Amino acid sequence: MKNEIKYFAYARRSMDDVKRQVLSLPAQISQFEKQAKDNSLCLYETIDESMTAKEPGRPKFNRMLDRIEAGEANGILCWDIDRLYRNPIDEGRVRWLLQKGVIQSVRTPGREYTPRDAGLLMAVETGSKFWNEPPYFAQNGFIFRRQKIRVNPVVIGFREEVALCRLTVG
């Protein structure tokens, strides 16, 4: 018998720009209801919160995760993954619960994350960090490749160009 996933729908808007996000919560909730209906999902409860996720300590969010840990539900519907967390403490808790299988599914309108994807959530966040900080990515990528050549100087296909301070495929 297949275990049915019971979803909390978590709608959040940031308090950073309230005027711009007036319709944000109703739009998210409407999307959850449509998604649940279209995909025959068990929508257990909808939770909405008007609080930034840049800092930990959102009461409704934390209570929702506590209730998931207690077994009340085992899935989360959210507008986008950044609606769940924007700080490393909340991110770690969600990823840990997903990795352990306590959370069986995190669904956005465009994607479903399952326990197999716990590492992918980190890649998504890390990827966005790299896009926001290209010099950081470029510098660390260069250091890694340079060390790789030092360890194994007979790497075929790479040529070090010291004058340009970069490695090229050659």
C-alpha positions as CSV (number, residue, x, y, z in Angstrom):
1,M,0.0,0.0,0.0
2,K,1.4,3.4,-1.1
3,N,1.8,6.0,1.7
4,E,-0.1,9.1,0.8
5,I,1.8,12.3,1.2
6,K,0.0,14.9,3.2
7,Y,1.1,18.4,2.3
8,F,1.4,21.6,4.3
9,A,1.0,24.5,1.8
10,Y,3.4,27.2,3.0
11,A,2.8,30.7,1.6
12,R,5.2,33.4,2.7
13,R,5.7,37.0,1.7
14,S,8.6,39.0,2.8
15,M,8.0,42.1,4.9
16,D,10.8,43.9,3.1
17,D,8.4,45.4,0.5
18,V,4.8,45.0,1.6
19,K,3.3,47.3,-1.0
20,R,4.7,45.3,-3.9
21,Q,3.6,42.0,-2.4
22,V,-0.1,42.8,-1.6
23,L,-1.4,39.9,-3.7
24,S,1.4,37.6,-3.0
25,L,-0.2,35.4,-0.3
26,P,-3.6,35.0,-2.1
27,A,-1.8,34.2,-5.4
28,Q,0.4,31.5,-3.7
29,I,-2.6,29.9,-1.9
30,S,-4.6,29.9,-5.2
31,Q,-1.7,28.2,-6.9
32,F,-1.5,25.5,-4.1
33,E,-5.2,24.7,-4.4
34,K,-4.9,24.4,-8.2
35,Q,-1.8,22.3,-7.9
36,A,-3.4,20.0,-5.3
37,K,-6.5,19.6,-7.4
38,D,-4.7,19.0,-10.7
39,N,-2.3,16.5,-9.2
40,S,-4.7,14.8,-6.8
41,L,-2.5,15.8,-3.8
42,C,-3.7,15.6,-0.2
43,L,-3.6,19.2,1.0
44,Y,-3.5,18.9,4.8
45,E,-3.4,22.5,5.8
46,T,-2.4,25.9,4.4
47,I,-0.1,28.1,6.4
48,D,0.6,31.7,5.5
49,E,3.3,33.9,7.0
50,S,4.3,37.5,6.4
51,M,7.9,37.6,7.6
52,T,11.3,37.7,6.0
53,A,13.2,34.5,5.8
54,K,16.6,36.2,5.8
55,E,16.9,35.5,9.6
56,P,15.8,32.3,11.4
57,G,12.9,32.5,13.8
58,R,9.7,32.4,11.8
59,P,7.1,31.0,14.3
60,K,4.7,29.5,11.8
61,F,7.5,28.0,9.7
62,N,9.2,26.4,12.7
63,R,5.9,25.1,14.0
64,M,5.1,23.5,10.6
65,L,8.5,21.7,10.7
66,D,7.9,20.6,14.3
67,R,4.5,19.2,13.2
68,I,6.1,17.4,10.2
69,E,8.7,15.9,12.6
70,A,5.7,14.7,14.8
71,G,4.2,12.9,11.8
72,E,1.2,15.2,11.1
73,A,2.2,15.6,7.5
74,N,5.2,14.7,5.3
75,G,5.2,17.1,2.4
76,I,5.4,20.8,1.7
77,L,3.9,22.8,-1.2
78,C,5.6,26.2,-1.7
79,W,5.7,28.8,-4.4
80,D,9.5,28.5,-4.8
81,I,12.2,27.0,-2.8
82,D,13.2,30.4,-1.6
83,R,9.8,30.8,0.1
84,L,11.0,28.1,2.6
85,Y,14.4,29.4,3.5
86,R,16.9,32.2,2.8
87,N,19.3,31.5,5.7
88,P,21.5,28.6,6.4
89,I,19.8,27.4,9.6
90,D,16.3,27.0,8.0
91,E,17.9,25.6,4.9
92,G,19.8,23.0,6.9
93,R,16.7,21.9,8.8
94,V,14.6,21.5,5.6
95,R,17.4,19.6,3.8
96,W,18.1,17.4,6.8
97,L,14.4,16.4,7.2
98,L,14.2,15.8,3.5
99,Q,17.4,13.7,3.5
100,K,16.2,11.6,6.4
101,G,12.9,11.0,4.6
102,V,10.8,12.8,7.3
103,I,9.8,15.2,4.5
104,Q,8.9,12.9,1.5
105,S,8.2,15.7,-0.9
106,V,8.7,19.5,-1.4
107,R,6.7,20.7,-4.4
108,T,6.9,23.9,-6.3
109,P,4.7,24.6,-9.4
110,G,7.6,23.5,-11.6
111,R,9.4,20.8,-9.6
112,E,9.2,18.1,-6.9
113,Y,12.1,17.5,-4.5
114,T,12.3,14.1,-2.8
115,P,14.7,12.6,-0.3
116,R,17.0,11.7,-3.3
117,D,17.2,15.4,-4.1
118,A,18.4,16.7,-0.7
119,G,21.9,17.4,-2.2
120,L,20.3,19.0,-5.2
121,L,18.8,21.7,-2.9
122,M,22.3,22.6,-1.8
123,A,23.4,22.7,-5.4
124,V,20.5,25.0,-6.4
125,E,21.4,27.4,-3.5
126,T,25.1,27.1,-4.2
127,G,24.6,27.7,-7.9
128,S,22.6,30.9,-7.2
129,K,25.4,32.0,-4.9
130,F,27.9,31.5,-7.7
131,W,25.7,33.5,-10.1
132,N,25.5,36.3,-7.6
133,E,29.2,36.3,-6.9
134,P,31.0,35.4,-10.1
135,P,34.5,36.7,-8.9
136,Y,34.2,34.2,-6.0
137,F,33.4,31.3,-8.3
138,A,36.1,32.3,-10.9
139,Q,38.8,32.6,-8.2
140,N,38.0,29.3,-6.5
141,G,37.7,27.5,-9.8
142,F,41.1,28.8,-10.9
143,I,42.7,27.8,-7.6
144,F,41.2,24.3,-7.8
145,R,42.4,23.8,-11.4
146,R,45.9,25.2,-10.7
147,Q,46.3,22.8,-7.8
148,K,45.1,19.9,-9.9
149,I,47.8,20.6,-12.5
150,R,50.4,20.9,-9.7
151,V,49.5,17.4,-8.4
152,N,49.3,15.8,-11.8
153,P,51.3,17.9,-14.3
154,V,50.7,15.5,-17.1
155,V,47.1,16.3,-17.5
156,I,46.4,16.0,-21.2
157,G,44.2,18.6,-22.7
158,F,45.2,21.5,-20.3
159,R,47.8,24.1,-20.9
160,E,48.7,26.7,-18.2
161,E,49.0,30.2,-19.4
162,V,50.8,32.0,-16.7
163,A,50.8,35.4,-18.4
164,L,47.0,35.4,-18.6
165,C,46.5,33.7,-15.2
166,R,44.0,31.2,-16.5
167,L,43.8,27.6,-17.7
168,T,42.6,26.9,-21.2
169,V,41.7,23.7,-23.0
170,G,44.4,23.1,-25.5
